[in-house]
Amino acid sequence: MKRLFASICLLGLLLPAWGQIRPGSVLDDLDDGETVAALKAHVRTLSAASLEGRKAGSEGEKAAADYVASVLKRYDIDVISLEGGDPFGIRSENGDTLTSRNVVAFIPGYDKSLSDHFIVIGARLDNLGSDRYTVDGASRERIYFGANGNASGIAALLEAGRMLQTNRILLRRSVLLVGFGASRESFAGSWYFLHRAFKDVGNIDAMVNLDMLGTGYSGFYAYTSSNADLNAMLGTVAGDLNPVVPTLTAAEPYPSDHKVFYDKQIPSVLFTTGRYPEHDTEKDTQSVVDYASLEKEVEYIYNFTKYLINAPAPSFFPSADGKKQKYAPDVMSYYECDHRPTFLNTADPSVFLQKWVYQYLKYPRQAVENGIQGRVMVDFVIDATGAVRDVKVSRGVDPLLDDEAVRVISASPKWKPGRHLGKKVSVALSLPVEFRLEKKGSFGLNGHKFGKKK
């Protein structure tokens, strides 16, 4: 009886302690799935005190770059940057030159006509580092761990990269995974990548930026700088089965590396959960990160990126003069209506291109003989009856190609019209029509031969 009483007392002492187990403890990790376990490991490593906040040019940032490269290699992804990352110099505030670095990895696309085009998925490596302050005459160190800013984004990059590598047979374009160094120093890493390191910048079709993704309980956002094509793609993917869908926002949640790509006229989308109370403080530790939400965001990012890799390339400007397209008062933008127009029962514009445009497009013989090729941007309106009208070229290549693109889109069958607030509306859409000469005597796009119909 005494032993039984002692056991009950001991259990009574243990139960309160058991109830006080904090999230992130070893016991809390027991039920984690593979992705959550990996995300936790990445954030735990990248926000460890030993990295001292990963300040640009520091040993902590270098250690973060080494870790990212090691994980990519473990996932059987080809790391094409130098050992320790691609180094570059940055001038600090005190005039010293610091050495930062980018980590770059490559997943090849399978489509010979698109494999030399790239989608860049990037995330910043660095954070604020550490500093010292005085309390009661004693000097203390303060580390800005950066668990959410931006260990969470790097973790998402690594896991989305793993998924893409596993399913690389489905990827038409090639993918570049980039950990950008010195992002907190005027986005120096992304600037170096675009202006000094990567030679085929003209073949980058779009950029996906992952920055601060750990507080999904407060929202999940996508920012595209109001790019109509990317907005349409986000809407299309949102219609699929996803555990979470981002809210499209017109206001930039946070300045990050996508800005440098946008300045280079590359369509870019930022995925983020936005600012949070612990942002840029020493309290940005692993306890801030909501891993259940982060896992769902990674799955969406993978699905969106896979769609982007295989879809027609988004255009940077919806109009030739570089300004936002202005529509007539009775015409809505494609991405603003409640229910978008559909062609063959889908709101995915790429189906219209594949099932109609590239089936009936005739490559002008004179253009073939003269080696003329390129991407023609065409604007048109799908009116409230579903008819296609007001077809015009917003960015042309050559009159031969421009006229043919306008001809085939103008001949489109009726669509199912879009709706807004329960009413049928006229909707404006911009699409790229690509003319590509594959080899002598052969021409086509995305596996479809065209121009041979009489």
Summary of the structure (lengths in Angstrom):
residues: 454
radius of gyration: 25.5
end to end distance: 98.9
largest distance: 101.5
contacts: 1523
relative contact order: 0.11
helix: 35%
strand: 26%
